[in-house]
Amino acid sequence: MTYKVKLHPNVAKFLEKASRDIADRVKDKLRQIRENPFHYLEHYAGEDVHKLRIGDYRALIDVDTRHHILYVQVIDRRDRIYKR
């Protein structure tokens, strides 16, 4: 079953401000994971979220398997996301 993707308001703002190349790459990857998210997602150690690699960027995503929803909480550069 296809998952629905929901963006945190800060993620939507990030995509508006990001360069077109980066925003397109992120959107393409989010479309791609809707069919089989666990093929692409890795569990983020110590947290109750999953991480998604998108080039030099990472997304932290909550997965609601019951309702088939992917909540994208944060997207940032790899060197900054793990310092949060």
N, C-alpha and C positions, 0 to 999 in steps of 0.2 A: 504494500500500500504506500502511496506517495505521502510524504510528510509535508506539512505546511511550514513555511519559514516566517518567523516574526522577528522584527528588528527592535532592539532597544532604541529609544530616541537618540541617544548619543552615537549609536552606530549609523543611524540614518544621517545624522549631521556629519559624521566622518566621511560617508560616501559622497555627500554633497560637496565637501571641501577638497576631497582627494582629487588627484589628477585623473583625467578620463581613462587613461590606461589602467591605473590601479583599480578604480571603481568598476570598470568593465570586467577585470580579472576576478575581483571579489564576487560580483554578481553572477558571473558564469559558474564559478565554483559552488556558490550557494544553490544555483539551479541544478547542478550536477549531483549534489549530495541528497537531494530530495527523494530520489528513488531508493537508494540503499545507503543511508547515512553511516552505518557502522563499518562500512568498507573504508570510509575516508576518515572517520573520527577516531582519535585516540583518547583514552581516559587521562585526564590531567591529574597527576599524582598529588594526593593530599587534599584534593578538592572534589566537590560533587558536580563537576562539569567535564566537558570533553573539549579537546582542542582540535583545530583544523588548520593545516598548513596551506598557505596561499602565497607562494614565493617567499619573500622576506617578511611577510605579514602572518600573524596568527589571529584566529578567532576563537573566543571561548564561548561555548554553546551548551545550554541546558537542553536536555532531551526529555520530552514528555512522551513516553512510549504508549501510554494509555490513549491519549488524544491525537497522537501522531503529529506533534508540533516540535519544531526546532526553534528555540529562543536564542538568538544571537545577542549575547550580553556585551561583548567588547571585541573590537578589532583594533590592532595596533602593530607597530613594527616589532619584530621578534626580540630585538634588544631591549625594548621597553615593556613589553607585556608581562614578562616574568618578574618584573620588579614591583608589580602592584600588590 
